[in-house]
């Protein structure tokens, strides 16, 4: 059991005693915050903050997935080009992006027994693409097809999901360490100081 201690007068000037917040087990809260944004805070009893984090962080991720047609989260295998470095940032979101690890290396178009082609890496074989004018072109792989077909939504969706993963790392730190305490500097009251007597 850990406690975060807010100094006296932090929440309101009339409180002369420090305010203690129970954080329960910080490592469990951090793990739950990684499993799902805000879950660690709900475990600690900070329900309002937990719901706020869930709505903001997971909402950002879901919006990015929607913009990118559900194709912006996948994990690349060693030696794949281009290397999907963005997934390491998205991994900060926890369980919602773990299906990509089960799909890793599945670039032959095979369907996973549970997830199908959800979060599967793009196929490396040439892919036909019909543009809005009815012209058919051959793209070198499925990633190129996605990029051309959804431009610029694919790139924007990727950015949203990356930001969500990085934001959740801050949420995990907050669940582990408790609220950040910034004490305001108080101005000195000249009335309390002894005034210099004039000769």
C-alpha positions in Angstrom: 0.0 0.0 0.0 1.4 3.4 -1.0 0.2 6.9 -0.3 0.5 10.2 -2.1 0.7 13.1 0.3 -0.6 16.5 -0.8 0.8 19.3 1.3 -1.3 21.3 3.7 -3.4 24.0 2.0 -2.9 22.4 -1.5 -6.5 21.6 -2.2 -8.0 24.5 -0.2 -6.5 27.1 2.0 -8.6 26.1 5.0 -7.1 22.6 5.3 -4.1 22.8 7.6 -3.4 19.0 7.5 -1.8 17.2 4.6 -4.1 15.2 2.3 -3.3 11.5 1.9 -4.4 9.6 -1.2 -4.4 5.7 -1.0 -2.7 4.3 -4.1 -3.1 0.7 -3.2 -0.4 -1.4 -5.0 1.4 1.0 -7.4 2.8 -1.8 -9.6 -0.7 -3.4 -10.0 -2.2 0.0 -10.8 0.5 0.5 -13.4 -0.1 -2.9 -15.0 -3.8 -2.3 -15.1 -3.2 1.1 -16.7 -1.2 -0.7 -19.4 -3.9 -3.3 -19.9 -6.5 -0.6 -20.5 -6.1 3.1 -20.2 -7.6 4.4 -16.9 -8.1 0.9 -15.4 -5.3 1.5 -12.9 -6.9 4.7 -11.7 -10.2 3.0 -11.2 -8.5 0.2 -9.2 -7.1 3.0 -7.0 -10.5 4.5 -6.5 -9.7 7.5 -8.7 -12.7 6.7 -10.9 -13.3 10.1 -12.4 -9.7 10.4 -13.5 -9.7 6.8 -14.8 -12.8 7.4 -16.9 -11.3 10.6 -18.3 -8.2 8.8 -19.3 -10.1 6.0 -20.9 -12.3 8.3 -22.9 -9.4 10.5 -24.1 -6.7 8.0 -24.7 -8.7 5.0 -25.9 -11.0 7.4 -27.9 -7.9 8.8 -29.7 -6.8 5.3 -30.5 -10.3 4.2 -31.7 -10.5 7.4 -33.9 -7.1 6.7 -35.4 -8.2 3.1 -36.2 -11.4 4.4 -37.8 -9.6 6.9 -39.9 -7.1 4.3 -41.1 -9.7 1.7 -41.9 -8.5 -0.6 -39.1 -5.2 -1.2 -40.9 -2.8 1.2 -39.1 -1.8 -1.2 -36.3 0.4 -4.2 -37.2 3.8 -5.6 -36.2 6.5 -6.3 -38.7 8.8 -9.3 -38.6 12.6 -8.9 -38.5 13.9 -8.0 -42.0 10.6 -6.7 -43.2 10.7 -3.5 -45.2 9.6 -1.0 -44.2 10.1 -1.8 -40.5 7.0 -0.9 -38.5 8.6 1.2 -35.8 5.3 2.8 -35.1 4.0 -0.4 -33.4 6.5 0.0 -30.5 4.8 3.4 -29.7 1.3 1.9 -30.2 2.2 -1.0 -27.8 2.0 1.5 -25.0 -1.8 1.1 -25.2 -1.6 -2.5 -24.0 -4.1 -5.2 -24.7 -6.0 -3.5 -27.5 -2.9 -3.8 -29.8 -1.8 -7.3 -28.8 -3.6 -9.1 -31.6 -0.9 -7.6 -33.9 1.7 -9.8 -32.1 -0.3 -12.9 -32.9 -0.6 -11.8 -36.5 3.1 -11.0 -36.8 4.7 -12.8 -39.7 1.4 -13.5 -41.3 1.9 -11.7 -44.6 0.6 -14.5 -46.9 -3.0 -13.5 -46.6 -4.0 -16.4 -44.3 -6.7 -15.7 -41.8 -6.1 -16.1 -38.0 -8.6 -18.6 -36.4 -9.8 -15.8 -34.0 -8.8 -12.4 -35.5 -9.0 -13.1 -39.2 -7.0 -10.4 -41.0 -7.5 -7.9 -38.2 -4.1 -6.2 -37.4 -2.4 -8.5 -39.8 0.7 -7.1 -41.6 0.2 -6.1 -45.3 0.7 -8.8 -48.0 4.0 -8.5 -49.7 2.7 -9.7 -53.1 1.7 -7.2 -55.8 -1.9 -5.9 -55.4 -4.3 -4.5 -58.0 -5.8 -1.1 -57.3 -8.7 0.6 -59.1 -8.7 4.4 -58.6 -11.7 6.7 -58.5 -11.6 7.1 -62.3 -11.8 3.3 -62.9 -8.1 3.0 -63.9 -6.5 -0.2 -62.7 -2.9 -0.1 -61.4 -0.6 -2.7 -59.9 0.9 -1.7 -56.5 4.1 -3.5 -55.4 2.5 -4.7 -52.1 -0.5 -4.2 -49.9 1.0 -1.4 -47.8 1.5 0.7 -51.0 -2.1 -0.1 -51.9 -3.4 1.1 -48.5 -1.2 4.3 -48.7 -2.5 5.2 -52.1 -6.1 4.1 -51.5 -6.6 6.0 -48.2 -4.2 8.9 -48.7 -3.8 10.9 -46.4 -6.1 9.0 -43.9 -3.7 6.1 -43.5 -0.9 8.4 -42.3 -3.2 10.4 -40.1 -4.7 7.3 -38.5 -1.2 6.0 -37.8 -0.3 9.3 -36.0 -3.4 9.1 -33.9 -2.7 5.6 -32.7 0.9 6.4 -32.0 -0.1 9.4 -29.9 -2.6 7.3 -28.0 0.1 4.7 -27.1 2.6 7.4 -26.0 -0.1 9.2 -23.9 -0.9 6.0 -22.1 2.7 5.7 -21.0 2.1 9.0 -19.1 -1.2 7.5 -17.7 0.8 4.4 -16.5 3.3 6.7 -14.7 0.5 8.6 -13.0 -1.1 5.4 -11.8 2.2 4.2 -10.4 3.5 7.5 -8.9 0.2 9.2 -7.9 -0.7 12.7 -8.7 2.0 15.3 -9.5 2.2 17.8 -6.7 3.1 21.3 -7.7 3.0 23.7 -4.8 2.5 27.4 -5.8 4.9 30.0 -4.6 3.3 32.2 -2.0 4.0 35.9 -2.0 5.4 37.3 1.1 3.0 39.5 3.0 4.7 42.8 3.8 2.3 43.3 6.7 3.9 40.4 8.6 7.4 41.8 8.3 8.6 44.3 10.8 8.6 47.7 9.2 11.8 49.7 9.4 11.5 52.8 11.6 12.2 56.1 10.0 14.6 58.4 11.9 
